[in-house]
Amino acid sequence: MGFRPPKGVRPPQLEGKRTGRPKGSITHARVWADILWGYAHRYEDRVCPPNPVALWWYRLAYRYPNEMREFLEAWGKL
């Protein structure tokens, strides 16, 4: 078995190198999933959203479909 440093101590070969995502950074995949769900279902009358935020994006896309399309194209999601 290889060398295992104590908890909280970096192995010597990784000293001074950044590995992985920095502490405190977040991913926005869930947010984009809600936005895209709302846009994809914008023409349906009776929807069952996965969460309240998706319902909010659905209402926005239902009322302003052209603006939502421009927004998603600007961010490269369409």
Secondary structure, 3 states (H helix, E strand, C coil): CCCCCCCCCCCHHHCCCCCCCCCCCCCCHHHHHHHHHHHHCCCCCCCCCCCHHHHHHHHHHHHCHHHHHHHHHHCCCC
